[in-house]
């Protein structure tokens, strides 16, 4: 079941309009480390935009800044054409936010929906209809009378997302909404959100799950150490690496770092991401990479424990971007 | 009709916090004070009129306790919102930090006045009659409202400055104990008390509330205590301003 079309709060109907513009954004919590470091991006109206990055990359800080919860240290920011420093309340009236952590009132699922609707000024008739639709859409019929805190992790996340959709909005921010969910629940939740997105909503979605970004987003930005390392459509990012294959290698014994450093010298056109005694290599020429690995193994006496060659995935794009970013440091 | 934001927040606070636990703290504890202290002290303290006279004396005091209890509920609301993620959730909604703060403050006020009314009815049922003029009731409830804002602000200020829920709970229990018993809620001020306790009595805002509420009940106010209500107004303004500053200007940590 799809919700009734809702009145858009945005005045302009131009689909190329950028509803979020960020220029040279910086934010530091302690004056030393920059959680956001000269970050710039633009998000168009109706776009599902993914922020992809490992834990601590700066995704949640960016969401907090975009949702006016914290003020950036420096940089320019425009949300729905407004400056958050001056129009925070007006912006918040037009956005929805599903935060990474739990947020519930100590009452039933229905009670949470009702209170939220009152807070957002949703008229009673609309509230009753919308609540029933959302409860059905998100599969919460059996738990609607239960206290939110008594629900399972997956049910809680669904309640949080569904509750946010009680009110009209122009932009929906979803900060890792599928954390802690199993693969089936993830897909169910994303499908439910997708139905809403068809209404023309702009969605900013953070995740460290690459399959999710692939499934859900029109465009993604790979974020690491507060910087955007790559930003494009999922397809274009994949295309960048289409000619390349991924070589996965695990060594046995010590001195893996020196081994991979030498390997990097011998494969200047490849990107190598090292994790302990393992590495993922995005290789221009996988045959050459295999040959160099075997040569180095013989010369150094370090045994190759495991070796695998496969086609690249979005995860490889992500790893490639992150390793390029680290290399540029 | 769309309600003003602060009233929406008050509605939410009341809806979420009218649970058995809160009601026990808010009404159950003062009601027990009324019954057990009323009959216990009433039978021990030599008063003309016995237990009934002491209950009559105690009633405005116990009504005044409501502003302290409502204040502690206000501080607990803030901690619960931090603990369960609703503070951050509300602050990314169409509310300002000041509205959130005033929402809790107004909720404390509602709880304080409602609790005082329940205590008044409870006292009437125990005693069988109460002499209270309309003017006296306005004075009593007016000063309890003021006290609710004072203690609501004080507990919000403490909740904002303290870094853990356990620390907040410990401070809250300490404040309830000291403020309740070093006040004129249960007994009159006695000049024979040791000097430090006299000072504590005289500096305690609950003493000012209890004295003024009692003045409303008996229809007269001792000239020697006339400075107390203006001082309470000033203290309320100062503590409210400090609590507001903590929430509006500083970064709140979202637990």
Interface residues (C-beta under 8 A of the other chain):
Chain A: X67 X68 X69 X70 X88 X89 X92 X93 X95 X97 X99 X101 X102 X103 X104 X105 X106 X107 X111 X115 X118 X119 X120 X121 X149
Chain B: X2 X3 X8 X9 X11 X12 X15 X16 X19 X80 X84 X85 X86 X88 X89 X90 X91 X92 X93 X94 X95 X96 X251 X254
